């Protein structure tokens, strides 16, 4: 349907409408169709106000910006739930948020995330690009690492992990058996001592096994330094 501004005038084909425009088509009729011809980022929608900008370009980029505490809300009504999904061309869900669950799904895993700024965890329900603070409902299978005494190892660069290492203590009659437990933060890494596991002197205590449980943040290192002790295989997940 053409918009005619006056009797006998040509159809409206560009310009400025200064009053409210309401579209109210019949049932089954599309209200507004925008068919862009460019593929170079030309704007299909360019809505601006004093504090807000909303644009959609021909490359599929959507920008919503405001200098006045912007809020983007998806609200379900009538007892339903709201959903925000990100899918690819094969309909694989890359991420989704469901209002009644408060969980983000990614592939076969679900995550509760925390907000991070410059790698420091604060609060909320999201994580930074390095995935700090992820708690996985469907974690990968446990992995293993063999750490040499006094040599740090980076256990995971994708998630925080819990590590478990059996250490066999063999104190002598006059010397205790010890294992210094440290974690190191990147990039150097810089190590921080957590504690020193100790079995006192006495040959009767040879062969005592301690299971060392250490929480290691994503990208951090674990270092065990043994004296009169043997470090076993570290399992982490």
VEXLOBA-219496 format. One line per 5 residues: their letters; for each residue z, y, x of N, C-alpha, C. Coordinates in Angstrom, 2 decimals, padded with zeros to 5 digits. Example, Ala and Ser with C-alpha at 12.3 -4.5 7.8 and 13.67 -1.06 7.14 Angstrom:
BEGIN
as) 007.80/-005.69/013.19/007.80/-004.50/012.30/007.80/-003.30/013.20 ~ 007.08/-002.25/012.85/007.14/-001.06/013.67/007.87/000.03/012.90
end
This chain:
BEGIN
xxxxx) 000.00/-001.19/000.84/000.00/000.00/000.00/000.00/001.23/000.87 ~ -000.89/002.14/000.64/-000.97/003.37/001.42/000.01/004.40/000.89 ~ 000.53/005.23/001.79/001.39/006.35/001.42/000.51/007.59/001.30 ~ 000.49/008.18/000.08/-000.32/009.39/-000.18/000.63/010.56/-000.31 ~ 000.46/011.57/000.51/001.37/012.71/000.50/001.07/013.71/-000.60
xxxxx) -000.16/013.74/-001.09/-000.53/014.66/-002.17/-001.77/014.13/-002.86 ~ -002.01/014.60/-004.07/-003.17/014.14/-004.83/-004.45/014.51/-004.07 ~ -005.30/013.52/-003.84/-006.55/013.75/-003.15/-006.43/013.78/-001.64 ~ -005.19/013.65/-001.11/-005.00/013.68/000.35/-005.30/012.32/000.96 ~ -005.54/012.32/002.24/-005.77/011.05/002.95/-004.47/010.28/003.08
xxxxx) -004.55/008.95/003.22/-003.34/008.16/003.40/-002.57/008.60/004.65 ~ -001.25/008.53/004.56/-000.38/008.87/005.69/-000.65/007.93/006.84 ~ -000.91/008.45/008.03/-001.24/007.60/009.18/-000.60/008.15/010.45 ~ 000.67/008.40/010.37/001.39/008.90/011.53/001.93/010.29/011.30 ~ 003.09/010.57/011.89/003.72/011.85/011.72/005.20/011.68/011.50
xxxxx) 005.83/012.66/010.89/007.27/012.66/010.72/007.64/012.68/009.25 ~ 008.50/011.75/008.86/009.06/011.73/007.50/010.46/012.32/007.61 ~ 010.73/013.38/006.91/012.00/014.08/007.05/013.03/013.69/006.00 ~ 012.62/012.93/004.98/013.56/012.47/003.97/013.70/010.95/004.04 ~ 014.69/010.46/003.33/014.97/009.03/003.33/013.78/008.25/002.78
xxxxx) 013.45/007.12/003.43/012.37/006.26/002.99/012.96/004.92/002.58 ~ 012.75/004.54/001.35/013.29/003.27/000.83/012.14/002.33/000.52 ~ 012.22/001.11/001.04/011.22/000.07/000.76/011.84/-000.93/-000.20 ~ 011.19/-001.15/-001.32/011.71/-002.05/-002.34/010.57/-002.89/-002.91 ~ 010.05/-003.83/-002.12/008.91/-004.65/-002.57/009.35/-005.68/-003.60
xxxxx) 008.38/-006.23/-004.27/008.65/-007.30/-005.23/009.11/-008.55/-004.50 ~ 009.70/-009.46/-005.25/010.18/-010.71/-004.67/009.04/-011.45/-003.98 ~ 009.28/-011.94/-002.78/008.29/-012.68/-002.03/007.35/-011.82/-001.22 ~ 007.52/-010.51/-001.29/006.66/-009.60/-000.53/007.45/-009.02/000.64 ~ 006.86/-009.07/001.84/007.53/-008.55/003.01/007.70/-007.04/002.90
xxxxx) 008.88/-006.56/003.28/009.18/-005.14/003.15/008.52/-004.32/004.25 ~ 008.54/-004.83/005.48/008.00/-004.05/006.59/007.43/-005.00/007.64 ~ 006.20/-004.77/008.04/005.57/-005.58/009.09/005.10/-004.65/010.20 ~ 005.50/-004.97/011.45/005.06/-004.21/012.60/004.23/-005.14/013.48 ~ 002.97/-004.83/013.66/002.08/-005.65/014.47/001.61/-004.82/015.67
xxxxx) 002.30/-004.97/016.78/001.92/-004.23/017.98/000.72/-004.83/018.67 ~ -000.08/-004.00/019.32/-001.29/-004.45/020.01/-001.12/-004.47/021.53 ~ -000.02/-003.92/022.02/000.18/-003.82/023.47/001.08/-004.93/023.97 ~ 000.98/-005.21/025.28/001.83/-006.21/025.92/002.39/-005.64/027.22 ~ 002.61/-004.35/027.24/003.05/-003.69/028.47/004.41/-003.02/028.31
xxxxx) 005.21/-003.49/027.37/006.51/-002.89/027.15/006.51/-001.73/026.19 ~ 005.40/-001.49/025.51/005.33/-000.42/024.54/006.36/-000.65/023.43 ~ 007.04/000.41/023.02/008.08/000.28/022.02/007.51/000.00/020.64 ~ 008.01/-001.05/019.98/007.68/-001.33/018.59/008.62/-000.60/017.66 ~ 009.89/-000.52/018.06/010.90/000.22/017.32/011.61/001.15/018.29
xxxxx) 011.73/002.40/017.91/012.42/003.39/018.74/013.29/004.24/017.83 ~ 014.54/003.81/017.67/015.47/004.52/016.79/016.54/005.20/017.64 ~ 016.65/006.50/017.50/017.63/007.25/018.28/018.42/008.18/017.37 ~ 019.66/008.42/017.77/020.53/009.38/017.09/021.32/010.11/018.16 ~ 022.29/010.90/017.74/023.02/011.72/018.71/023.70/010.87/019.77
xxxxx) 024.28/009.74/019.37/025.04/008.92/020.32/024.45/007.52/020.53 ~ 023.38/007.18/019.85/022.94/005.79/019.84/021.44/005.67/020.05 ~ 021.06/004.60/020.75/019.66/004.25/020.94/019.47/002.77/020.61 ~ 018.43/002.48/019.84/018.07/001.10/019.54/016.56/000.97/019.67 ~ 016.11/000.13/020.59/014.68/-000.05/020.81/014.32/-001.53/020.91
xxxxx) 013.10/-001.84/020.50/012.51/-003.17/020.66/011.12/-002.95/021.23 ~ 010.82/-003.58/022.39/009.50/-003.37/022.96/008.62/-004.60/022.82 ~ 007.35/-004.45/023.20/006.37/-005.52/023.02/006.59/-006.70/023.96 ~ 007.48/-006.54/024.95/007.81/-007.66/025.85/009.01/-008.44/025.36 ~ 009.56/-008.06/024.21/010.69/-008.80/023.65/012.05/-008.32/024.12
xxxxx) 012.11/-007.15/024.72/013.39/-006.62/025.19/014.02/-005.75/024.10 ~ 015.26/-006.07/023.76/016.01/-005.32/022.76/017.12/-004.55/023.47 ~ 017.19/-003.26/023.23/018.21/-002.42/023.86/019.01/-001.70/022.79 ~ 020.32/-001.88/022.84/021.23/-001.16/021.96/022.23/-000.45/022.85 ~ 022.24/000.88/022.81/023.12/001.62/023.68/023.78/002.77/022.96
xxxxx) 025.01/003.09/023.40/025.73/004.19/022.78/026.78/004.72/023.76 ~ 027.04/006.01/023.68/028.10/006.60/024.50/029.35/006.88/023.66 ~ 029.44/006.20/022.48/030.52/006.48/021.55/031.19/005.19/021.08 ~ 031.68/004.39/022.06/032.37/003.13/021.78/031.57/002.23/020.85 ~ 030.43/001.70/021.30/029.56/000.91/020.42/030.19/-000.41/020.01
xxxxx) 029.89/-000.84/018.81/030.34/-002.12/018.28/029.14/-002.82/017.66 ~ 028.92/-004.07/018.04/027.85/-004.87/017.44/028.50/-005.99/016.65 ~ 028.30/-006.01/015.35/029.01/-006.93/014.47/028.03/-007.81/013.70 ~ 028.30/-009.11/013.69/027.60/-010.05/012.81/028.65/-010.57/011.85 ~ 028.56/-010.20/010.59/029.60/-010.53/009.63/029.08/-011.45/008.54
xxxxx) 029.72/-012.60/008.40/029.38/-013.52/007.33/030.17/-013.15/006.08 ~ 029.56/-013.31/004.90/030.24/-013.00/003.65/030.22/-014.21/002.73 ~ 031.02/-014.14/001.69/031.02/-015.20/000.69/031.57/-016.52/001.19 ~ 032.50/-016.47/002.16/033.12/-017.70/002.65/032.30/-018.46/003.67 ~ 031.19/-017.87/004.15/030.37/-018.56/005.15/030.82/-018.18/006.56
xxxxx) 030.22/-018.84/007.56/030.51/-018.55/008.95/029.33/-017.82/009.59 ~ 029.62/-016.95/010.54/028.57/-016.24/011.26/028.23/-016.97/012.54 ~ 026.96/-016.94/012.92/026.49/-017.64/014.12/025.60/-016.72/014.95 ~ 025.71/-016.86/016.24/024.79/-016.19/017.16/024.26/-017.25/018.11 ~ 022.95/-017.53/018.03/022.35/-018.60/018.81/021.32/-018.06/019.78
xxxxx) 021.22/-018.70/020.95/020.18/-018.41/021.92/019.44/-019.72/022.17 ~ 018.13/-019.76/021.82/017.36/-020.99/021.96/016.08/-020.74/022.73 ~ 015.48/-021.83/023.25/014.19/-021.70/023.91/013.09/-022.13/022.94 ~ 011.85/-022.20/023.45/010.71/-022.52/022.59/010.76/-023.93/022.02 ~ 011.57/-024.80/022.66/011.70/-026.18/022.17/012.93/-026.34/021.29
xxxxx) 013.54/-025.20/020.90/014.71/-025.18/020.01/015.94/-025.76/020.67 ~ 015.97/-025.80/022.01/017.18/-026.21/022.71/018.16/-025.05/022.71 ~ 019.40/-025.31/022.30/020.39/-024.24/022.23/020.93/-023.96/023.63 ~ 020.68/-022.75/024.12/021.22/-022.37/025.43/022.61/-021.79/025.32 ~ 022.93/-021.27/024.16/024.27/-020.73/023.96/024.45/-020.35/022.50
xxxxx) 025.64/-020.51/021.98/025.88/-020.12/020.60/027.34/-019.75/020.41 ~ 027.56/-018.85/019.50/028.91/-018.43/019.15/029.07/-018.63/017.66 ~ 030.14/-019.35/017.28/030.41/-019.60/015.87/031.73/-018.93/015.50 ~ 031.73/-018.14/014.43/032.89/-017.31/014.12/034.15/-018.11/013.82 ~ 034.01/-019.30/013.25/035.21/-020.06/012.88/035.73/-020.91/014.01
xxxxx) 035.04/-020.93/015.18/035.48/-021.76/016.29/035.90/-020.94/017.49 ~ 035.30/-019.77/017.68/035.64/-018.98/018.85/035.24/-019.68/020.13 ~ 034.15/-020.46/020.09/033.73/-021.26/021.24/032.26/-020.98/021.53 ~ 031.93/-020.92/022.78/030.53/-020.80/023.18/030.06/-022.17/023.65 ~ 028.96/-022.65/023.05/028.37/-023.93/023.44/027.22/-023.68/024.39
xxxxx) 027.14/-024.49/025.44/026.03/-024.36/026.37/025.58/-025.76/026.74 ~ 024.39/-026.13/026.27/023.92/-027.49/026.48/024.84/-028.46/025.76 ~ 025.35/-029.48/026.48/026.23/-030.47/025.89/027.70/-030.12/026.07 ~ 028.00/-028.97/026.66/029.38/-028.58/026.92/029.78/-027.39/026.09 ~ 031.07/-027.26/025.85/031.61/-026.09/025.15/032.59/-025.39/026.06
xxxxx) 032.59/-024.08/026.02/033.40/-023.32/026.94/034.25/-022.28/026.22 ~ 035.47/-022.11/026.69/036.28/-020.96/026.34/036.33/-020.13/027.61 ~ 035.89/-018.86/027.54/035.69/-018.10/028.75/036.61/-016.89/028.83 ~ 036.81/-016.41/030.03/037.61/-015.22/030.25/036.75/-014.13/030.87 ~ 037.05/-012.89/030.55/036.28/-011.78/031.08/036.67/-011.53/032.53
xxxxx) 035.68/-011.34/033.40/035.94/-011.05/034.79/035.22/-009.78/035.19 ~ 035.86/-008.95/035.97/035.23/-007.77/036.53/035.35/-007.87/038.03 ~ 034.21/-007.87/038.71/034.17/-008.01/040.17/034.87/-009.28/040.62 ~ 034.77/-010.35/039.80/035.34/-011.63/040.17/036.80/-011.78/039.84 ~ 037.46/-010.75/039.28/038.87/-010.82/038.93/039.02/-011.09/037.45
xxxxx) 039.71/-012.17/037.09/039.85/-012.55/035.69/040.81/-011.59/034.98 ~ 040.40/-011.09/033.81/041.30/-010.25/033.03/041.63/-010.98/031.74 ~ 041.00/-010.62/030.64/041.32/-011.27/029.37/040.09/-011.31/028.50 ~ 040.15/-012.07/027.40/039.03/-012.13/026.48/038.45/-013.52/026.37 ~ 037.16/-013.60/025.98/036.53/-014.89/025.73/035.18/-015.04/026.41
xxxxx) 035.00/-014.41/027.55/033.76/-014.57/028.28/034.05/-014.69/029.77 ~ 033.06/-015.10/030.55/033.22/-015.19/032.00/032.14/-014.37/032.68 ~ 032.32/-014.13/033.97/031.29/-013.42/034.71/030.20/-014.40/035.11 ~ 029.20/-013.89/035.83/028.04/-014.73/036.18/028.42/-015.88/037.08 ~ 029.53/-015.76/037.82/029.95/-016.84/038.71/030.77/-017.89/037.99
xxxxx) 030.95/-017.72/036.67/031.62/-018.71/035.83/033.10/-018.83/036.13 ~ 033.76/-017.79/036.60/035.20/-017.84/036.81/035.90/-018.11/035.48 ~ 036.86/-019.02/035.53/037.70/-019.25/034.37/037.16/-020.19/033.33 ~ 036.13/-020.94/033.58/035.57/-021.83/032.58/036.49/-023.03/032.35 ~ 036.69/-023.37/031.09/037.39/-024.60/030.71/036.38/-025.44/029.95
xxxxx) 036.05/-026.60/030.45/034.97/-027.39/029.86/035.51/-028.46/028.94 ~ 034.93/-028.54/027.75/035.30/-029.61/026.83/034.58/-030.90/027.16 ~ 033.49/-030.82/027.89/032.73/-032.00/028.28/032.41/-031.88/029.77 ~ 033.44/-032.05/030.63/033.24/-031.81/032.05/032.40/-032.89/032.70 ~ 031.81/-032.62/033.87/031.07/-033.65/034.60/032.01/-034.71/035.12
xxxxx) 031.44/-035.83/035.56/032.24/-036.92/036.10/032.98/-036.46/037.36 ~ 034.17/-037.01/037.64/034.90/-036.64/038.85/034.06/-036.87/040.10 ~ 034.20/-035.99/041.07/033.50/-036.11/042.34/034.53/-036.32/043.45 ~ 034.06/-036.66/044.65/034.96/-036.94/045.75/034.55/-036.17/047.00 ~ 035.50/-035.98/047.88/035.25/-035.33/049.17/036.20/-035.93/050.20
xxxxx) 035.73/-036.06/051.42/036.57/-036.53/052.52/036.87/-035.36/053.45 ~ 038.10/-034.89/053.39/038.51/-033.74/054.17/039.17/-034.17/055.46 ~ 038.67/-033.69/056.58/039.32/-033.95/057.84/040.55/-033.08/057.99 ~ 041.51/-033.55/058.74/042.74/-032.79/058.94/042.43/-031.44/059.58 ~ 042.90/-030.36/058.94/042.70/-029.02/059.47/041.33/-028.43/059.22
xxxxx) 040.50/-029.14/058.45/039.14/-028.67/058.17/039.01/-028.41/056.67 ~ 038.75/-027.16/056.30/038.64/-026.81/054.89/037.34/-027.28/054.28 ~ 037.37/-027.56/052.99/036.18/-027.98/052.27/036.06/-027.22/050.96 ~ 034.84/-026.76/050.64/034.58/-026.07/049.38/034.26/-027.13/048.34 ~ 035.12/-027.28/047.34/034.98/-028.39/046.41/033.91/-028.15/045.35
xxxxx) 033.85/-026.96/044.76/032.87/-026.72/043.70/032.49/-025.25/043.66 ~ 031.18/-025.00/043.45/030.69/-023.63/043.32/030.28/-023.35/041.87 ~ 030.61/-024.25/040.95/030.23/-024.06/039.55/031.41/-024.00/038.60 ~ 032.60/-024.47/039.01/033.73/-024.49/038.09/035.04/-024.60/038.86 ~ 036.13/-024.18/038.24/037.46/-024.43/038.78/037.73/-025.94/038.68
xxxxx) 038.47/-026.48/039.63/038.73/-027.93/039.63/040.18/-028.24/039.94 ~ 040.61/-029.39/039.46/041.89/-029.98/039.86/041.58/-031.07/040.88 ~ 042.26/-031.04/042.00/042.01/-032.03/043.05/043.24/-032.91/043.25 ~ 042.96/-034.17/043.60/044.02/-035.15/043.82/043.71/-035.88/045.12 ~ 044.66/-035.82/046.06/044.45/-036.43/047.38/045.64/-037.30/047.76
xxxxx) 045.42/-038.61/047.99/046.51/-039.45/048.49/046.68/-039.26/050.01 ~ 047.90/-039.04/050.43/048.20/-038.87/051.86/049.26/-039.90/052.25 ~ 048.94/-040.69/053.26/049.88/-041.72/053.73/050.72/-041.15/054.88 ~ 052.02/-041.11/054.69/052.92/-040.52/055.68/053.50/-041.62/056.58 ~ 053.45/-041.39/057.89/053.94/-042.36/058.88/054.87/-041.67/059.87
xxxxx) 056.08/-041.28/059.43/057.00/-040.64/060.36/057.47/-041.62/061.44 ~ 057.81/-041.07/062.59/058.37/-041.89/063.66/059.89/-041.81/063.62 ~ 060.51/-042.53/064.54/061.97/-042.51/064.57/062.51/-041.12/064.83 ~ 061.74/-040.30/065.56/062.25/-038.98/065.91/061.43/-037.82/065.39 ~ 060.39/-038.07/064.59/059.54/-036.97/064.12/059.12/-037.20/062.67
xxxxx) 059.19/-036.15/061.90/058.80/-036.22/060.49/057.28/-036.28/060.37 ~ 056.81/-036.69/059.22/055.38/-036.65/058.88/055.18/-035.50/057.89 ~ 054.15/-034.70/058.11/053.93/-033.54/057.27/052.46/-033.39/056.91 ~ 052.22/-032.65/055.84/050.86/-032.26/055.46/050.91/-030.84/054.92 ~ 050.30/-029.92/055.66/050.22/-028.53/055.25/049.11/-028.37/054.22
xxxxx) 049.42/-027.78/053.07/048.47/-027.64/051.98/048.09/-026.16/051.86 ~ 046.78/-025.87/051.97/046.30/-024.49/051.89/045.04/-024.41/051.03 ~ 044.85/-023.27/050.39/043.59/-022.97/049.71/043.05/-021.68/050.29 ~ 041.71/-021.59/050.36/041.07/-020.42/050.96/040.09/-019.78/050.00 ~ 040.11/-018.46/049.96/039.17/-017.75/049.10/038.02/-017.19/049.92
xxxxx) 036.81/-017.24/049.35/035.61/-016.80/050.06/035.61/-015.29/050.25 ~ 034.71/-014.81/051.16/033.64/-015.59/051.80/034.02/-016.20/053.13 ~ 035.12/-015.79/053.79/035.35/-016.17/055.20/035.52/-017.66/055.45 ~ 036.39/-018.44/054.84/037.40/-018.10/053.85/038.73/-017.69/054.51 ~ 039.57/-017.03/053.71/040.92/-016.66/054.13/041.89/-017.62/053.46
xxxxx) 042.71/-018.32/054.25/043.58/-019.37/053.71/044.97/-018.86/053.37 ~ 045.49/-019.40/052.29/046.85/-019.12/051.83/047.61/-020.43/051.78 ~ 048.81/-020.46/052.36/049.61/-021.67/052.37/050.33/-021.85/051.04 ~ 050.19/-023.03/050.45/050.88/-023.34/049.21/052.23/-024.00/049.48 ~ 052.22/-025.03/050.28/053.47/-025.69/050.67/053.17/-026.69/051.78
xxxxx) 054.26/-027.25/052.35/054.13/-028.33/053.34/054.82/-029.56/052.79 ~ 054.03/-030.58/052.52/054.56/-031.87/052.06/055.19/-032.58/053.25 ~ 056.40/-033.11/053.08/057.14/-033.64/054.23/057.78/-034.98/053.90 ~ 057.73/-035.89/054.86/058.50/-037.13/054.82/059.36/-037.13/056.08 ~ 060.67/-037.19/055.96/061.55/-037.04/057.12/061.40/-038.18/058.13
xxxxx) 061.90/-037.92/059.32/061.83/-038.92/060.40/062.51/-040.22/059.98 ~ 061.97/-041.30/060.47/062.54/-042.61/060.16/061.44/-043.62/059.92 ~ 061.38/-044.64/060.78/060.27/-045.59/060.71/060.30/-046.41/059.43 ~ 061.45/-046.44/058.76/061.55/-047.20/057.51/060.68/-046.56/056.42 ~ 060.30/-045.31/056.65/059.51/-044.61/055.64/058.01/-044.67/055.92
xxxxx) 057.60/-045.41/056.95/056.18/-045.54/057.25/055.41/-046.10/056.05 ~ 054.23/-045.53/055.81/053.38/-046.03/054.74/053.65/-045.41/053.38 ~ 054.55/-044.46/053.32/054.82/-043.78/052.04/053.60/-042.94/051.65 ~ 053.16/-043.08/050.40/051.98/-042.34/049.93/052.41/-041.26/048.96 ~ 051.93/-040.03/049.23/052.15/-038.91/048.32/050.80/-038.50/047.72
xxxxx) 050.79/-038.28/046.42/049.58/-037.77/045.78/049.67/-036.25/045.66 ~ 048.78/-035.54/046.35/048.81/-034.09/046.37/047.86/-033.55/045.30 ~ 048.41/-032.79/044.37/047.64/-032.23/043.26/047.49/-030.74/043.48 ~ 046.24/-030.27/043.67/045.99/-028.86/043.97/044.91/-028.32/043.04 ~ 045.19/-027.20/042.41/044.19/-026.51/041.59/043.38/-025.59/042.50
xxxxx) 042.04/-025.73/042.46/041.17/-024.96/043.35/040.17/-024.16/042.51 ~ 040.24/-022.82/042.53/039.29/-022.00/041.76/037.85/-022.20/042.25 ~ 036.89/-021.88/041.40/035.49/-022.03/041.73/035.15/-021.27/043.01 ~ 034.45/-021.93/043.92/034.03/-021.31/045.16/035.08/-021.29/046.25 ~ 036.33/-021.67/045.94/037.40/-021.65/046.93/037.41/-022.94/047.75
xxxxx) 038.25/-022.96/048.78/038.31/-024.08/049.72/039.70/-024.73/049.69 ~ 039.72/-026.02/049.99/040.97/-026.77/050.13/041.07/-027.25/051.57 ~ 042.25/-027.03/052.19/042.45/-027.49/053.56/043.79/-028.20/053.66 ~ 043.76/-029.41/054.21/044.96/-030.21/054.44/045.08/-030.47/055.93 ~ 046.24/-030.20/056.48/046.48/-030.42/057.91/047.62/-031.41/058.06
xxxxx) 047.30/-032.60/058.57/048.27/-033.70/058.62/048.84/-033.88/060.02 ~ 050.13/-034.19/060.07/050.83/-034.57/061.30/051.58/-035.86/061.03 ~ 051.28/-036.90/061.80/051.84/-038.23/061.55/051.53/-038.68/060.12 ~ 050.34/-038.37/059.66/049.94/-038.73/058.30/048.42/-038.91/058.26 ~ 047.97/-039.67/057.28/046.54/-039.94/057.11/046.08/-039.46/055.75
xxxxx) 045.02/-038.65/055.74/044.52/-038.07/054.50/043.48/-039.02/053.88 ~ 043.67/-039.31/052.61/042.74/-040.17/051.89/041.61/-039.35/051.25 ~ 040.82/-040.01/050.41/039.69/-039.36/049.75/040.17/-038.45/048.62 ~ 039.67/-037.24/048.60/040.02/-036.27/047.55/039.11/-036.48/046.34 ~ 039.70/-036.60/045.18/038.96/-036.67/043.92/039.22/-035.39/043.14
xx) 038.16/-034.81/042.60/038.34/-033.54/041.87/037.44/-033.49/040.64 ~ 037.86/-032.74/039.65/037.07/-032.54/038.42/037.56/-031.30/037.70
end
